[in-house]
Amino acid sequence: MHHTGYTPDTVAVIGAGNALDSALQKGLQKVGFRVQLLGAEQFVASGLASGVRPIVVNAASCAGGPRMREAKSVCEALLNQPSHAVLHLSSYGVFGRVRGKKIDEEAEPAPLSERGEDWLACEQILSRLENASILRLGWQVDRSEDALLGRILRTLLDGRAVSLDDVSRGNPVTVSDLVRVAVAVTQQLASGAPKSGLYHYGSADTCTAMDFGREVVDRVRSLYGEDFAAELVTLEPGEEDRSSVLSCERLRDVFGIQQRSWRQGLTRQVELWLERLQKSAT
């Protein structure tokens, strides 16, 4: 068998129970890792396979609000498991609302939502490990049917108007780009890179939800024809600008990972989600 040169060459992915799981598994396998995909409950109950010290990619916090208690249990369980390194996927949500500037890793987290407090709690638990890297991600637009891309497409297919924020800006992350980054970090963790650190990742270009929605409509019309009816409505501005744009220089400096536009691969993402939504409707 061809040896990849990775040490270790085994990765345990603790899944989120959504589209991210299989994408991470396939991405890691494609570059030569042996991958074990574990559900959060399964991991908490049974832990890692005995005799193996894998790299752990923990996506449990990407499951969404209703499962954050389970995600915190995963983090607690990781404290007692032998691993080569842990890559924990977190969120810009630990910062609450920051307007008018990019957020770097030195910024003090100050969540303003229960979900943000949960993301921060997971980070704080794993800060007790000496081999844990935390990767805070920009706004994830397509990890589940409840994320922005799925909501827009489902509403469009129902023939209803889509109401979107056209004020607050972020640098979103698609599943395909997140997998690219996570796989690249994992490869380097298996090749001697520092095992602990705090990093940010978001797309190279910022946008509002309305900007994103317009691009999605363009992709749908390229597939269904220019006559496809789509109405986008601007939400009334809230009391505060909720912009949160992550600065990603540290990830580039340590791992050499460059930012990409969220527009790259969007047409394919739209195709896949349309197929998924149409199947679920039949």
Steps between C-alpha positions, in 0.01 A plus 500: 500500500628846411612689810388861514775618734242628748564432868242396594314404184170448686238770559192474719226739386238577763207594285240774504222281362464709184653546154840582648564146628525308175678792332772496767528123483538497121742794500731336753485161329583661167840614628578160650379501860323207662180657632264393775175699507340508845169646609511727803298263719709206383823680590380610844388144577794303361791738431773429247611156388753349740864501403463790256608862548333668202462860405147595606297742287215611723204632301242440774452873564392544136180307571310813599327635808283205608805271525748731671460323834612183325790692343617610844485139618723405206756762605498372858550144377794609282691602813531133594579353159852432365541692176791628294324834448149647505362740239183657641264686266351806670328822391524878469193496726724509808541874431139609493473823301812680378452771239737688275817292530649158448521273802838341568590222742605746772147642528322413824194277446175655621202294379157659511297188427450167672650324200806726510544419869485130414767535230722686745439239772623227261815702429562553870469128573752410228741774610600255774660277234855568388441355153176674395468745211184708480381617158235773520297515181304774332130467440437146368251536218424142395574251774131404540155568355453758775809697395468796263538320166241236586255760633530713187458207262211347693317834504564559128372153409186570705442813290528734798700822545832469684566763770871570553723737696680749274696679776709259706810363328701185555748279319302178452631146465360227278525132588738436212737778609480397865597145402793633295631693800439225757672240282800728443538567874466128578768412244739742664416383852602153378821642354646681799308830516428657842230299679332788678383843396206728437413583139231674297368418155246671277473575131723756331204725417226623729129523430159551654231232497335695216823498294515124550133461408543689173786271400290193585213629287742547209613138536142370518405693188803360318356154573124562470491782245494877522122499545526329841304722739696615804420786737758622751379742767728711718439463872447816699834599659535386859615713789862400447726405216580131564804485271772251597795467263787273603865583437676185378870592485613259773365196313689616192821570692507166688351263242532692173125472438360770275146635511265436209187676383169356621389524136738222395305179454168667586328372185581141593387558859168635372459198272562257786260676736227522237535124446487438875195722555316351203564145626377587848181645347413176313 
